[in-house]
Amino acid sequence: MSARVDLHILTSQKTRPEWLEQAIASVTGQPVTLRIIENTGRATGVGRAQAYRESAAEFVACLDDDDQLLPGSIAACVAALDANPSAIGAYTDAFYIDESGQVLGPDRSTGTGAWCVERSLEGAGQTEHIAVMRRSAVLPFLDELESYTGMEQYFLHGMLATVGDWIHVEQPSYLFRLHEENTHNATALEVRHAARQLIRQRLTAAGRVEPPRIDVHVLYCYEPVRWIDDALISLAAEPVNVHLCQGIKGKVGLARANAFRLGTAEYVAFVDADDEVVSGAFQAALDVLDARPEIVATYCDVQLIGEPAGVGYFKAPWTPLAQLFGPSEVHHLHVMRRFAVEPHLAELESWDGYEEYTLMGLICQFGQQHHIPFPWYRFRQHNAYPRAGAIGGNPLRKAAGRRVLPILYPLIKAGVCQ
């Protein structure tokens, strides 16, 4: 096969010569024209944009200076694109390797089965290794690409999904090296989140995904970055707008009230920064809320992270009595009608403890709660750091109970239940 692909490797002052030699050697025999570009002092996106602009080939691709190709990888992608002229790119699976080049196991981030547009929302790895793209599809996005120091491939691959489909070539064709200086680990959390949100906005505008119907906020304060990112990744393909918000130490109610004010979606929700959701969680809530206008909010069962399936908190159908006397009864994942939440935000600001319990009681002025009997929420139980606000204590517990009793008692007396 003649060289129909221009492939580039960017180098910098951090490039390790022995790894670069291995990367170059792995290109031998591949049907590509290889170009090595010194990119020290420039954003990664600038170097990639230069390579793509200066190419004259039908297809373009890149190889990181610390990784390697496996034989047949480029040919497999080109063959897939030739067989599917409307596709904009093809990507393969990968293996992880350690610093010495030993294979550690498969990189499962690409998933299994055919590509779907939701994969472009979920993470950079979904179309990472190795990606061969039609140059004509890449060119319109290069000006924006230049602004990315990290996540540039995720951005580009997501943008390509706004105009066409990817092909998943299910064969391991790439060796991805894990090491401390890997640039994927250096990209700021806010940059990763912004890239995910931009891709969702563009895919929505292009009609590739349905418009989000829920504004979800994630407050973070003490949580490890890895946990926050896992929470955000779990939300990426859900039908939601995600608002990543810095918490306010000692003022959880105020921080949450501010976050609820973001966006204009019909429904609102929140996910704690150390927790995760299961795919389909929000659609399950929407199915109930759309069909049942008398329902003001839904919640679900909870699976504990790190424990076997079925270990967590599993609840009975909702009753106002159980809600009144059980502060943790109506707990996660709350999907609420915005109109029921907004009247209480000023009051919510003053609660630094039992703020969730209080809000769940206040919104019952507008309808009843509904328990979805499935563990759609994944809860991380730990004592790794202090809570951003007060746990509460008995005086605050009594105050919260007194606040919601006038709302819940009439429902109890009337026999309202799920």
Secondary structure as UniProt FT lines:
FT   STRAND          5..11
FT   TURN            13..14
FT   HELIX           17..27
FT   TURN            28..29
FT   STRAND          32..38
FT   TURN            40..41
FT   HELIX           44..54
FT   STRAND          59..62
FT   TURN            65..66
FT   STRAND          68..69
FT   TURN            71..72
FT   HELIX           73..83
FT   TURN            85..86
FT   STRAND          89..97
FT   TURN            99..100
FT   STRAND          103..107
FT   HELIX           108..110
FT   TURN            117..118
FT   HELIX           119..122
FT   HELIX           124..127
FT   STRAND          129..134
FT   HELIX           135..138
FT   HELIX           139..141
FT   HELIX           142..145
FT   TURN            146..147
FT   HELIX           152..160
FT   TURN            161..163
FT   STRAND          166..177
FT   TURN            180..181
FT   HELIX           183..185
FT   HELIX           189..205
FT   TURN            206..207
FT   STRAND          214..220
FT   HELIX           225..235
FT   TURN            236..237
FT   STRAND          240..246
FT   TURN            249..250
FT   HELIX           252..260
FT   STRAND          267..270
FT   TURN            273..274
FT   STRAND          276..277
FT   TURN            279..280
FT   HELIX           281..291
FT   TURN            293..294
FT   STRAND          295..304
FT   TURN            305..306
FT   TURN            309..310
FT   STRAND          312..313
FT   HELIX           320..325
FT   TURN            327..329
FT   STRAND          335..337
FT   HELIX           338..341
FT   HELIX           342..344
FT   HELIX           345..348
FT   TURN            349..350
FT   HELIX           355..362
FT   HELIX           363..365
FT   STRAND          368..379
FT   HELIX           394..413
FT   TURN            414..415
//
